[in-house]
Amino acid sequence: MRGVHVPIVTPFAAGGAVDVASLERLAHHLLDQGAAGLVALGTTGEAPMLTAGERRTVVETCRRVSDAHGTPLTVGAGSIGTEESVRQAEERASAADLLLVLVPYYLRPSDEGVVEHFAAVGAAAGVPLIVYNVPYRTGKTLRVQTLLTLLASSHVAGVKHCPGAIDADTLTLLAGAGTVLCGDDAFLLPMLQLGAAGGIAATANVAPASMAVLSSAVSTGDNVRAIRVHEALLPLTRALFAEPSPGVIKAVLAEQCLISHAGVRAPLRPPSGASIGAAMDALKESAV
């Protein structure tokens, strides 16, 4: 799980069905441009709004493309309860190299309950887990010691860490043993410089080559280039998240003809023309 992995969007056709041709075209493009791997059924992929059959189609398509490129496929899983999370893990593990499993949301269970949750999911999955720690979405903030405990578990390969800042707990986590992946796109550079192994970055849907260059520059010690690329990408990241994701991202991909339509599913709404224009302008300026 080194480098930048892309939580790929799920394109929809004009009639609303999953657009497999666009998904496959985009997946090949991302990996051709230097992405280290794909993440299917993430938040950016609108996974909760897909039917069970659509989720299988997305995973099968991403698996096929990943196999063609020899890159790993991570598949999203996890729900509010352990039983349903175990069911999803059992169902999706056969097509995945890793499972990205969300910390249980809304209920705000104890840290001990979260550790037990991941132990149950890991035992059922049979493939390594990436713990998706995103407290500003789940409502559950884990103690840093709990994150370190999870990282030390045999069933956990890493943590996608999205605290919304580089705080004291993040510094402690990065200083510990284990694989930490940056999940906040704007903080990818400092997280990599502080020891993160890579990132899962939605911005890479539209700028995969630039984000791959950023990751590579840090790994080779070329900090001057890394900072230059980071500064070029930052306005793009802000523009892509100016409205609820992945609306602006999909609109930009449609403008690039990488997907055929920019539709999102309710309750998401199409972004404004101003937001799309700002993102397209930022994309032009971000080229490296």
Phi, psi and omega per residue, in radians:
M1 nan 0.752 3.028
R2 -1.669 2.777 -3.124
G3 1.451 -2.982 -3.089
V4 -1.743 2.105 3.087
H5 -1.809 2.500 -2.998
V6 -1.838 2.071 2.982
P7 -1.328 1.611 -2.918
I8 -1.210 2.451 3.076
V9 -1.215 2.814 3.017
T10 -1.858 1.841 -3.138
P11 -1.267 2.532 3.067
F12 -2.035 2.505 3.060
A13 -1.300 3.025 -3.101
A14 -1.000 -0.592 -3.139
G15 -1.445 -0.094 3.072
G16 1.844 -0.197 3.138
A17 -1.327 2.779 3.065
V18 -1.075 2.262 -3.115
D19 -1.635 1.616 -3.048
V20 -1.135 -0.677 -3.129
A21 -1.082 -0.757 3.111
S22 -1.165 -0.709 3.126
L23 -1.059 -0.787 -3.124
E24 -1.167 -0.729 3.124
R25 -1.077 -0.789 3.139
L26 -1.133 -0.744 -3.116
A27 -1.066 -0.788 3.091
H28 -1.066 -0.755 -3.134
H29 -1.036 -0.817 -3.097
L30 -1.068 -0.754 -3.124
L31 -1.292 -0.606 3.055
D32 -1.089 -0.551 -3.079
Q33 -1.505 0.030 3.016
G34 1.955 0.029 3.069
A35 -1.053 2.488 -3.102
A36 -1.376 -0.333 -3.137
G37 3.077 2.986 3.131
L38 -1.897 2.616 2.993
V39 -2.124 1.964 3.141
A40 -1.672 2.626 3.076
L41 1.098 0.665 2.989
G42 -1.572 -3.084 3.076
T43 -1.034 -0.727 3.134
T44 -1.115 -0.458 3.098
G45 -1.478 0.101 3.118
E46 0.973 0.610 -3.046
A47 -0.942 -0.731 -3.109
P48 -1.113 -0.364 -3.123
M49 -1.621 0.030 3.126
L50 -1.618 2.651 3.015
T51 -1.353 2.928 3.118
A52 -1.040 -0.727 3.129
G53 -1.143 -0.688 3.108
E54 -1.147 -0.677 3.113
R55 -1.097 -0.707 3.098
R56 -1.102 -0.718 3.133
T57 -1.086 -0.761 3.127
V58 -1.073 -0.819 -3.121
V59 -1.119 -0.770 -3.141
E60 -1.071 -0.709 3.138
T61 -1.159 -0.811 3.139
C62 -1.159 -0.592 3.088
R63 -1.126 -0.768 -3.133
R64 -1.076 -0.788 -3.139
V65 -1.205 -0.725 3.129
S66 -1.071 -0.720 3.111
D67 -1.102 -0.671 3.137
A68 -1.116 -0.542 -3.117
H69 -1.709 -0.163 -3.099
G70 1.205 0.598 -3.125
T71 -2.027 2.710 -3.103
P72 -1.300 2.610 3.044
L73 -2.015 2.159 3.028
T74 -1.831 2.383 -3.095
V75 -2.107 2.330 3.126
G76 -1.281 2.571 3.104
A77 -2.770 2.983 3.062
G78 1.963 2.503 -3.111
S79 -2.480 -2.949 -3.096
I80 -1.227 -0.468 -3.082
G81 -2.081 2.751 -3.103
T82 -1.211 -0.734 -3.094
E83 -1.038 -0.810 3.133
E84 -1.208 -0.623 3.105
S85 -1.129 -0.697 3.073
V86 -1.089 -0.748 3.136
R87 -1.062 -0.786 3.127
Q88 -1.110 -0.719 3.141
A89 -1.091 -0.770 3.130
E90 -1.107 -0.650 -3.093
E91 -1.262 -0.645 -2.982
R92 -1.751 -0.231 -3.006
A93 -1.132 -0.573 -3.058
S94 -1.118 -0.425 -3.128
A95 -1.771 0.044 -3.000
A96 -2.050 2.580 2.940
D97 -1.481 -0.575 3.061
L98 -2.524 2.740 3.033
L99 -1.993 2.270 3.041
L100 -1.620 1.888 -2.976
V101 -1.976 2.130 -3.093
L102 -1.240 2.423 2.951
V103 -1.035 2.314 -3.107
P104 -0.904 2.294 -2.991
Y105 -1.811 2.912 2.994
Y106 1.213 -0.858 -3.092
L107 -1.231 -0.425 -3.069
R108 0.898 1.094 3.117
P109 -1.178 2.942 3.086
S110 -1.156 2.809 3.068
D111 -1.039 -0.677 3.120
E112 -1.095 -0.661 3.090
G113 -1.141 -0.632 3.116
V114 -1.175 -0.728 3.101
V115 -1.060 -0.769 3.115
E116 -1.138 -0.643 3.104
H117 -1.025 -0.856 -3.106
F118 -1.224 -0.521 3.066
A119 -1.125 -0.721 3.135
A120 -1.180 -0.762 3.139
V121 -1.146 -0.739 -3.139
G122 -1.117 -0.690 3.124
A123 -1.131 -0.613 -3.121
A124 -1.366 -0.606 -2.999
A125 -1.264 -0.825 -3.080
G126 1.341 0.057 3.007
V127 -2.218 2.746 -3.095
P128 -1.106 2.598 3.125
L129 -1.847 2.543 2.879
I130 -1.887 2.064 3.117
V131 -1.301 2.160 -3.137
Y132 -1.696 1.746 -3.086
N133 -1.758 1.799 -3.095
V134 -2.412 1.330 -2.986
P135 -1.062 -0.504 -3.133
Y136 -1.280 -0.171 3.004
R137 -1.809 -0.699 -3.042
T138 -1.440 -0.462 -3.027
G139 1.442 0.074 -3.123
K140 -2.074 2.017 3.072
T141 -1.739 2.073 3.130
L142 -1.535 2.495 2.993
R143 -1.091 2.568 -3.121
V144 -1.087 -0.574 3.105
Q145 -1.129 -0.575 3.086
T146 -1.169 -0.719 3.089
L147 -1.086 -0.701 3.101
L148 -1.160 -0.636 3.068
T149 -1.095 -0.767 3.109
L150 -1.099 -0.747 3.137
L151 -1.097 -0.500 3.137
A152 -1.430 -0.117 -3.103
S153 -1.321 2.545 -3.098
S154 -1.156 -0.415 -3.096
H155 -1.617 -0.015 -3.101
V156 -1.969 2.178 -3.134
A157 -1.658 -0.328 -3.115
G158 3.101 3.111 3.128
V159 -2.232 2.218 2.906
K160 -1.504 1.962 -2.952
H161 -1.879 2.098 -3.090
C162 -2.308 1.245 -3.113
P163 -1.458 -0.157 -3.093
G164 1.412 0.082 -3.139
A165 -2.952 2.899 2.981
I166 -1.765 1.570 -3.061
D167 -1.741 -3.055 -3.084
A168 -1.102 -0.677 3.120
D169 -1.134 -0.650 3.110
T170 -1.102 -0.731 3.106
L171 -1.092 -0.711 3.113
T172 -1.141 -0.728 3.142
L173 -1.106 -0.777 -3.120
L174 -1.196 -0.469 3.129
A175 -1.392 -0.262 -3.123
G176 -1.476 3.092 3.095
A177 -1.390 2.553 3.074
G178 2.131 2.866 -3.082
T179 -1.587 2.093 3.082
V180 -1.988 2.278 3.122
L181 -2.003 2.287 3.121
C182 -1.305 2.274 3.099
G183 -1.960 -0.069 3.065
D184 -1.782 1.855 -2.953
D185 -0.945 -0.720 -3.064
A186 -1.129 -0.372 -3.091
F187 -1.780 0.210 -3.078
L188 -1.021 -0.834 -3.109
L189 -1.040 -0.989 -3.117
P190 -1.109 -0.573 3.104
M191 -1.138 -0.750 3.097
L192 -1.105 -0.726 -3.130
Q193 -1.152 -0.470 3.141
L194 -1.579 0.006 3.024
G195 2.080 0.035 3.064
A196 -1.087 2.533 -3.104
A197 -1.348 -0.455 -3.082
G198 3.105 -2.714 -3.137
G199 -2.683 2.764 2.960
I200 -2.032 1.824 -2.857
A201 -2.206 2.073 3.136
A202 -1.128 -0.565 3.122
T203 -0.992 -0.483 -3.118
A204 -1.180 -0.213 3.013
N205 -1.046 -0.630 -3.075
V206 -1.889 -0.280 3.138
A207 -2.367 0.983 -3.069
P208 -1.122 -0.694 -3.095
A209 -1.158 -0.757 -3.129
S210 -1.121 -0.700 -3.131
M211 -1.229 -0.579 3.066
A212 -1.167 -0.681 3.087
V213 -1.094 -0.728 3.116
L214 -1.037 -0.848 -3.141
S215 -1.084 -0.763 -3.130
S216 -1.135 -0.689 -3.132
A217 -1.087 -0.700 3.105
V218 -1.150 -0.754 -3.073
S219 -1.164 -0.468 3.129
T220 -1.677 0.036 3.090
G221 1.418 0.238 3.136
D222 -1.564 1.323 -3.042
N223 -1.211 -0.505 3.110
V224 -1.090 -0.814 3.122
R225 -1.178 -0.706 -3.131
A226 -1.039 -0.775 3.138
I227 -1.142 -0.693 3.136
R228 -1.090 -0.770 3.136
V229 -1.180 -0.737 3.098
H230 -0.995 -0.802 -3.121
E231 -1.149 -0.557 3.098
A232 -1.283 -0.581 -3.082
L233 -1.441 -0.459 -3.016
L234 -1.015 -0.791 3.090
P235 -1.081 -0.574 3.097
L236 -1.143 -0.820 3.123
T237 -1.019 -0.780 3.126
R238 -1.082 -0.698 -3.126
A239 -1.190 -0.668 -3.120
L240 -1.181 -0.459 -3.131
F241 -1.860 0.302 3.110
A242 -1.159 -0.452 3.037
E243 -2.249 2.861 -3.072
P244 -0.905 2.232 -3.125
S245 -1.277 2.514 0.206
P246 -1.849 0.544 -3.053
G247 -0.984 -0.898 -3.114
V248 -1.202 -0.681 3.118
I249 -1.004 -0.831 -3.104
K250 -1.176 -0.610 3.102
A251 -1.119 -0.734 3.112
V252 -1.142 -0.740 3.115
L253 -1.080 -0.661 3.088
A254 -1.164 -0.687 3.088
E255 -1.090 -0.573 3.110
Q256 -1.434 -0.052 -3.102
C257 1.114 0.420 3.048
L258 -1.459 -0.453 2.942
I259 -2.254 2.744 -3.018
S260 -1.427 -0.533 -3.103
H261 -2.442 2.703 -3.050
A262 -1.795 0.227 -3.012
G263 -1.086 2.534 3.010
V264 -2.141 2.876 -3.121
R265 -1.769 2.513 3.129
A266 -1.021 2.507 0.224
P267 -1.507 0.124 3.043
L268 -1.191 2.670 -3.123
R269 -2.227 2.712 3.072
P270 -1.062 2.497 -3.138
P271 -1.298 2.876 3.118
S272 -1.278 2.755 3.071
G273 -1.068 -0.612 3.132
A274 -1.102 -0.733 3.135
S275 -1.156 -0.695 3.114
I276 -1.130 -0.791 3.135
G277 -1.065 -0.729 3.123
A278 -1.113 -0.695 3.132
A279 -1.187 -0.697 3.111
M280 -1.125 -0.702 3.096
D281 -1.112 -0.757 -3.137
A282 -1.150 -0.630 3.120
L283 -1.090 -0.760 3.118
K284 -1.050 -0.689 -3.102
E285 -1.329 -0.301 -3.034
S286 -1.537 -0.156 -3.072
A287 -1.036 2.387 3.133
V288 -2.179 nan nan
